[in-house]
């Protein structure tokens, strides 16, 4: 690994510590305010607020007291452990560990999905019912061929739900048929994710990942639901894995450009994500910014990165063109989605009703005119705290509710170890995706909040957690025995989670 890959200025470290400290205090204030509003005496709530205050204090003390030499020594120690004491990939695991983990993860996913399927609530909520109704309308009008024609002519009227899952659901627009389509979408993308993880990050990482996905509460909850989240999550995971360039044999964090074939595949997958949900635009923007950033910071590869960006963009436009064309013809904007109106209200209203009485620009102007900068800053800051909580909870295992956070936080910290071994471009893509989705969904919290808004990031972060777990033993003095302990711990976690799922009488909350 080249030294410049891990050279971070002490000033940058201090800025990061200051930001972490400020965010910890912000989180503590939000939790405390919530406790005061509901007159809570929960020791967990006030303990969380106190922990936030303490964490912020520690971060600021480190920010102000750490010397440049101490920061440099810490970086050198971490660099040594991550380079000299671990292999480039994780093929050192025994075949039994690799295949045993992989088979166990698939088994956990299958068994848990059966339980979730049996305990599904009736599709009385707006999203599931709306998907079935619209899919039935598509089926009655002539199915997928007619939908294809209606998209290109602008006749397709649905302005909220995107057409890919609707087309799949229209093949059998019934309750059981819709659930089976969602399960099939989750299963196929799950298998492809494991295949790509095996090829790009190693078999041990793929095996651990299979278990983490197979017991993940958010993934299992949405797998049989007649909504787009299972398909969206799988496609977003495939998109991120496709963006990982081939590894250099001497430098695991190589910054060389992604090849055009990978860029084309990634662009096509991003187009499929957009055909599934509007979140695809956020992922496209984050990936495009990463390509531009790599081009600007690597002069020798500038042309290659810009060409990769062109190929990525062209592939995205080609695949998503039916929806882009429909939006332009029918609504006058290629990226139109009626839910954009909800960005400019303080509580949920019918976006269709808003669209009937005003334009999106008028809604935005009215909101800005009626809210001060302090109001908007408060909304975003509070939302950032709640979205951080939701995002970390999303990483946790079934079948708990908010307690999934207790598993999600350690997995996130371990994922940071996995991130250190990523190519620069892949790290930048995920950082940008996380910042963009976190910031956008934070603003959306007063309207709606839940795991489904963070799920496009689920597979990338779980993949990094799996890779971090696979690499942790190599940072110790007895890697072989510690690797066996990691494998056993992951398997035990899977067994416990699955057993707890089957002892429940109802679904957990997401």
N, C-alpha and C positions, 0 to 999 in steps of 0.2 A: 504494500500500500504506500502510495506516495505521501510524504509528510504534509503537503499542502491540503490533502483531503481532510486532515483533522486539526488544522491550525485555526483556532478561534481566538480572536483578540480578547484579552482580559476585559476591556471596556464592554465588548459585546456580552460577555458572561454577566457582567454587573447589570447591564440593561435588562437582560433576561430575568435575573434574580429580582430586580425591582418590579418588573411586570408581574412576575409570579406572586410577589408579596402583595402588590396592589390588588390583584385578582382574588387572592385569598381573603383579604379584608373586605372586598366587595361581596364575596360569597357569604362571609360571616354576617355582614349587615343585612343581606337579603333574607337569610335564614332567620336571623333574630327578628326582623320586622314581621316575617310571616308568623313566627311564634307569638309575638305580641298581638297581632291581629286576631288570632284564634284563641288567645289566652292559654297557650299550651304549657303544660308542665312536663312534657316528655323529656326524659334525660338524654335520649338519643338526639333530639332536635337541638337542645341547648349544648350538648356535648359537641355536636357538629359545629355549631357557631363558635364555641370556645376553641376547637381545633383549628378553625379557619384563622382566628385571631393569632393563635400561637404560630401557625405555619407562616403567616405574613410577617410576624416579628422575626422569626428565624431567617426568612429570606432576606429581609432588609438588613439584619445584622451581618449576614454573610456578604451582602452587597457592599456594605460600608467598611467591613473589616478585613476581607480577604485581600491579600497582597497579590501583585502580579506573579511573583515567584510561586506562591501556593497554587494559583490557578494553572500556571504552566506545568507544575509538577503533577497535578491531578490529571491534566490532559495527557501528559506523557505516560502516566501509569495506565490510563484507560486505553491509550493507543497500543501500548505493549501487549496488554491482555487480549485485545481484539485482533491483533495481527500475528504476533509471534507464537501464540499458544493455541491457535485454532486453525483448522483446515479451511480451505477456500469454500468447500461444500461439506455436506454432512453425510457422505456415503459410508462413514466408518461404522454406522449402526449395523447390527446384525440383521440378516434377512428376516428372522423371526420378529424382531422389533418393528421393522418397516412394515411388513405385511400384516403383522398382528394388529398394529395400531390402525392401519388403513381399514382392515376388515371390521375392527371394533367400532370405528367411527361410522362406517356405513351401517352397521347393525344398530348402533344407538340412534342414528337418524331415522332408520326404518321403523324401529320399535316405538320411538317417541312420536313420530308422525302418525302412526296408527292410533295412539292414545289421543293426540290432539284432534284428529279427524273425528273420533267418536264423541268428543266433548265439545264440538263446535256449537256455538249459539246459532239460532236461526238467523238467516241473513236479513234481519229487520233494520239494520243500520243503513244510513243513506248510501254509503259507498257500495256495499255488496249488492244491495237491491238495485241501485242505479246501473251497476255493471251488467247484471242479469237482464234488466229491462232493455238497455241499449243493445246488448248482444242478441236478444230476441228480435229486436227491430231489424238489425242487420241480417239475421237469418231469414226473416220474413220477406225482406226486400230482394233476396237473391244471394245472400251469403258473401263470401270473400270477393268473388269477381265483381259484384255490384259495388261493394265497399271500395275496391280499387278504382273503379270508374268514378264513383262519387267524390273520392278524394281529389282526383285530377281535375274534375269539373267544378269543384267547390260546393257540391251539393250535400256533402256530409255535414250535418248540423252540430254535432257534439263539440262543445267548446271547452270542456273540462277534462274528460278522460281521453287519453290518447289511444290511437287505433290498434296498436299491435296486440295487446291482450284482448281487446274487444273482438278482433278478428278470430283469435284462437277460441275464445269463449263462444262465438257464434256457431261453431261446429256442433255444439251440443249445449244450448243455452238453458240448462236445467240446473237445479241445486247440486245434485251429485256430479253432473257433467262439469259444471264450473269448478267445483272443488278438485276434481281429478285433473283438470287442465292446469290448475295452479300447482298441484303436487308434481305433475309431470315437468312443468317448467322449472321448479325448484330442483328436482332430481337430476335433470339433464345438465343444468348449469353447475350443480354440485359436483357431478362427475367430471365435467370439463375443467372446473377449478382445481380439483385434485390432480388431474393430468398435467395441467400447466405448472402447478406448484411443484410437482415431482420433477419435471424437466428443468425448471429454472432455479429452484431453491433446494432441491434434494429430496430423497425419499423419506427421511426422518421428519423433515418439516411437513411434507404432505401427509404423513401418518398422523402427526400431532394435530394438524389442521383439520383432518377429517373428524377427529374426536371433538375438537372445540366447536366446529359447526354442528355436529350431530347432537350436541347437548345445549346449544345456544338458545336462550329463551325467546329472543326476538325472532330469530329465523324460524324456529319451530312454530311459534304462535301464528306467523303469517303464511306458512307453507300451504295449508289447505284453505285459506280464506280467499274469497272471490274478489280480490283486489290485486293491484299490480305489484305489491311490494316484493313478493318472492321472485318474480321474473326480473324486476328492477335490480334487486340486490345481487342476484346471480350475474346478470349482464354487466353491472358496474364492477364486480369482482373480476370478471374475465377481461374487461377493458383495462383495468389497472395491471393485471398480470401480463397482458399483451404489450404494455408499454415498457416492461422491463427488458432492456437490451440484452443480447447475449453477453455472458460474462467473459471478461478478459482472463486469460489463464494466469496472469501474473498480478493482476490488480482487481480485487473483487469489487471495488467501487469505481470502476472505469467510467469516464465521462464521455466516451466516444458516442457518436450519434447513433440513434436508433435506425435500423435499416428500413428501406422503403416498404418492404413487404410487411414488416411489423406495424409501420405507420398506417398502411392501408387497412390492415386488419383492425387496428385500434380505432381508426376513424369509422369503419363500418360498425363496430360494436357500439361506439358512441352514438351513431345514428340510430341503432336499435334501442339504446337507452332512451333517446329522445322520443322515439315512436312509442315508448312505454309510458314515460312521464316527463313533464317539463324539466325535471332535475337534470336531464341530459344536457341542457344548455349550460348549466353551471359546471358540469364536468368537462364539457367541450372548452369552455372559457378557461378553466384552470389548466387543462393540458396544453392549450395553445399558448398561454402565458409562460408555461414552463419551457416550451420549445423556444419561444422568443428569448427568455432569460438565458438558456443554454447557448443560443447563438451569439448573444451579446457578450457573454463572459468567456467564450472559447473561440478566439479569433481563427485558430487553425481549422476549426470544424464549422465555421459560421455558415458556409454554403450548404453543407450537409444537413445542418439543423433546419435551415430555412426551407430546403427542399422537402425534408420530412414533414415540416409544418404544412406545406402546400399539399402534399399527398394525403396527410391526415385530414385536412379541411375538405379536400375534394371528395374523399371517401365518405366523410360525414354528410356532406351535402347530397351526394348521390343517394345514399341509403335513406336519409330522412326527407328527401325531396317531395314525396307524396303529401306529407303533412305540411311542409313549408309552403308548397304551392297552394294547398287548400286554404291555409291561413291567409295567404296573401290575397287570394281571389275573394274569399268570403268576408274577411275581417280587415283587410288592408294592411296587415302586418304579418310577416312571415313567421314571427315568433309569438304570435298571440296566444294567450291563455286567459280565460275569464277569471281565474283565481287571482290574477294580478291585481284585481280591484281590492282584494282583501288586505293588500299591503298598506292601504290608505284608510283603514278604519281601526277603531280601538276595540271592537268586539265583532263577533261573527254577524254578518248580514248575508243575504242571498246575493252572490256575485252576479247572477243573471239579472236580477231585478236592478242592481246598480248599473249594469251595462245598458239596460233599457232606458235609463233616465239620464245618463251622463257618459262622457268619454273617459278614458283612463287618465288623460291629461287633466281633465276637470276634477276628477277624484283626487289626483295628486295635489293639484293646486289648492283645493279646498282643505285638504289635510294640513298642508304646510302652513296655510294662512291661519288655521285654528290651533296650532300647536307651537310652543316656543322651542328653541333649540334645547333647552333644559329638559322639556318634556320628552323630546325625541331621544336625547342621550340617556335619560332614565329608562325609557322603554328598551333600548338596545342593551344597556348595561345589565338590567335585570334579566333580560332574555339570555344573555351570554352565560349567566350563572346557571339558569335552569337548563339550557341546552348542554352545558358541560356535564351536568348531573345526568341528563338523559343519555347523552352519548356514551358516558362511562358505564351507565347501567346497561346499555344495549349490548356491551361486550360480555355481560355476565351469563351464567348458566341457568337453565330452567331448574326448578319451577317457581322460583321466588319472584316477588314483585320488586319493590325498591331495594330489597336486600341483594339483588343481583349486582349492585354496585360494589359489594364486598369482594366479589370475584373480578369484576370489570376493572377496578383500579389496579390490582396487581398485574393483570394481563396487559393493561396499557403501559405500565412501567417496563414490563418485560419486552413489549413491542418496541420500545425505544432502543433496546439492545439490537433487535433485528433490523431496525432502521439504519443503524450504523454501517451495516454491511450491504446496503442497497447501492446501486449505481446512483450517481448524483441526480440524474434526470428523474428517476423514479421517486427519489426522496422529495424532490422539488414538486413533482406532480401531487403527491399525497399531502404535502404541507399546504399547498395552494387549495386543493380540494377541501381539506379540513377547515381552513380559515374561511373560505367562501361559503361553504354549507353551514358552518357554525354561525357565521355572522348573519346570513340570510334567514336561517331558521330562528335565530334569536329574536329578530324583529317580528317574526310570525307567531311567537309564543302567545300573545294575547288572543290570537284567533284560534289556534289549535297547537297542541304539543303532544309529542309521543315518540316512541321508538321509530315509527315508520319514517319520520323525517331525517333521522340519522342513519338509516339503514344502507344508503349507498356507500357509506364508509365502513360498513361492518366487515366485509371480506378482506379488504386491504389491511385493516388493523388486526384482525384475527390471524391473518397470514404472517404478519410481522411478529405477533405474539408467539405463534408456533415456531417461527424461525429463531426467535430469541431463546425459547425453551430448548430448541435443538442445539444451540450454540453455548448455552450456559455451562454445561459440563466441561467444555474445552477451555474454560477460563479457570479451572480448578487444578489441583495437583494430581487428582485421580479421575481423569475424564471418563474412563471406561465404566467404573463402578457408579459414578454419579450419573452417567447417561442412563444406566439401568434404573436408577432411582427416579429420574425424570419420567421415563417411559411408564414405570409402575404407578407413579403419582398421577399421571394423566389418565391412565386406565381406571384407577380407583375413583378419580373425580367423575369420569364418565359413568361408572357403575352407580355411584351414589346419586348423581343427578337423575339418571334414568329410573332408579328405584323410587326416588322421591316423586318424580312425575307420576308414576303408576300408583302412588298412594294418595294422590289428590282426588278430590271430588269435583273440581271445576277448574277452568282455565285461570292462569295467572294474568296479571294486567300488563299491557304494553302500551 
